[in-house]
Amino acid sequence: MCHKDDLGPGQMTGAQLGPIRVVVIRAKDGSLHALAAKCLHQGGPLDQGRLYDHTLTTDDVGRYAMDADREIIKCPWHGYEYDIRTGATVFDETRCLQTFATREEGDQITVELEPPGAAAASA
């Protein structure tokens, strides 16, 4: 997919995984995540989106707080937001992008076409 040093914390890159376009993300804590790079809304290119910490509204009108434990990728077309760890949309956690197993192998970051847990489920 790419060299591990080419993807620092808080960065992402797009890649082709067989027939699927993916976005590979290194979270701020260094963990790796890969999601289908096609927005569920109208197919926007998520690999051209933007990463940020999730903003929460509080009980006080007009007050917002950052949730540093939840990193979000935002679609550049219409602003749909997804949790990078689960692929779930922020507004409805039952709507999810496909996620893929991602890891470092030597100096390379690799992504598996098979979704995480699929091999165990088929056994």
QUIQUIUR-V318732 format. One record per residue. N is the residue number from 0. PSI is psi in degrees with one decimal (NA if undefined). Layout:
N_PSI + N_PSI
This chain:
0_-62.9 + 1_166.6 + 2_138.7 + 3_-30.7 + 4_-10.5 + 5_-5.2 + 6_92.8 + 7_170.1 + 8_133.4 + 9_14.4 + 10_161.5 + 11_161.5 + 12_152.3 + 13_151.8 + 14_158.4 + 15_126.1 + 16_92.0 + 17_-126.8 + 18_-1.1 + 19_130.9 + 20_130.5 + 21_158.7 + 22_125.3 + 23_128.7 + 24_134.2 + 25_114.1 + 26_167.4 + 27_-28.7 + 28_1.1 + 29_-10.5 + 30_152.2 + 31_142.9 + 32_145.4 + 33_134.1 + 34_153.2 + 35_134.1 + 36_20.5 + 37_113.0 + 38_141.0 + 39_-21.0 + 40_-67.1 + 41_25.6 + 42_19.1 + 43_151.7 + 44_95.4 + 45_-25.8 + 46_-7.2 + 47_9.2 + 48_-157.8 + 49_144.2 + 50_143.5 + 51_166.8 + 52_147.7 + 53_136.6 + 54_130.7 + 55_143.7 + 56_149.3 + 57_-178.9 + 58_-20.9 + 59_127.1 + 60_130.5 + 61_4.7 + 62_137.5 + 63_154.1 + 64_146.9 + 65_136.6 + 66_94.3 + 67_-15.7 + 68_-3.2 + 69_110.9 + 70_141.4 + 71_143.7 + 72_134.1 + 73_129.0 + 74_134.7 + 75_-15.0 + 76_-57.9 + 77_8.8 + 78_12.3 + 79_140.8 + 80_139.5 + 81_141.4 + 82_125.0 + 83_-22.0 + 84_-33.1 + 85_-21.1 + 86_-1.6 + 87_143.7 + 88_149.1 + 89_-34.5 + 90_-18.1 + 91_100.4 + 92_-4.4 + 93_-13.6 + 94_116.6 + 95_146.5 + 96_155.9 + 97_137.0 + 98_159.5 + 99_146.6 + 100_133.0 + 101_138.5 + 102_165.8 + 103_131.2 + 104_103.7 + 105_-123.9 + 106_3.8 + 107_149.2 + 108_128.0 + 109_149.7 + 110_135.2 + 111_137.2 + 112_-33.4 + 113_131.4 + 114_154.2 + 115_136.4 + 116_-6.1 + 117_-39.0 + 118_-41.8 + 119_-36.4 + 120_-31.4 + 121_-9.1 + 122_NA
